[in-house]
């Protein structure tokens, strides 16, 4: 049985993005990350971090193991950390809003966004993800999600597996606009409470090429819904350390997960 690290260190990268300029975004992010001196197990970048949130799929997409994947492998190796964030990926004549998960050894896994934001016609340009994934870092189980997924609690539900819960951290990367930022704050906190887990959200700031404003509010909440870290509208790499023992202790003292309803996801 894998030993679980008592502490996991995570870096939340909240930043403005150059509109549909992959070269500029990767250079900017590389400079930020190389100047970040803290040790970390996981670096989290926003949704569509190389381009901004766009429907121009033919212009900005790339295949797997191309420019952005290779860049993530380089950063992961240099920082000795897992690097994650979503990218527009082209595969089999389809386009995916794909969260890439790249470790320091160059291994790549991914999660395709399930809930596509129809109000921006994302569902007309991107293929819907069909598989829910849980990743592992040092024994910690992490559920990756992308932006609009946050609004759908069934897809994030922390299911019971034997005598324990499926995951320890729910992670959301986003391009969540300022006019709806209160919903982002509320839902992140709710996902932590209802799933007895840590919840982390990384959102961008600035204004995109469609004049849509973003105000950040990246942060982390514990299993009680208490705010552990938070940053509003500023360029920042926000470090956070999460404690495994306190999570286990709370789940044992308040085992609401044992009364969860059973269901099957389709």
Secondary structure, 3 states (H helix, E strand, C coil): CCCCCCEEEEEEEECCCCCCCHHHHHHHHHHHHHHCCCCCCEEECCCCCCCCCCCCHHHHCECCCCHHHHHHHHHHHHHCCEEEEEEEEEECCEEEEEEEEECCCCCEEEEECCCCCHHHCHHHHCCCCCCCCEEEECCEEEEEEEHHHHHCHHHHCCCEECCEECCCEEEEEECCEHHHHHHHHHHHHHHHHHCCCEEEEEECEEECCCCCEEECCEEEECCCCCEEEEECCCCEEEEEEEEHHHHHHHHHHCCHHHHCCCCCCC
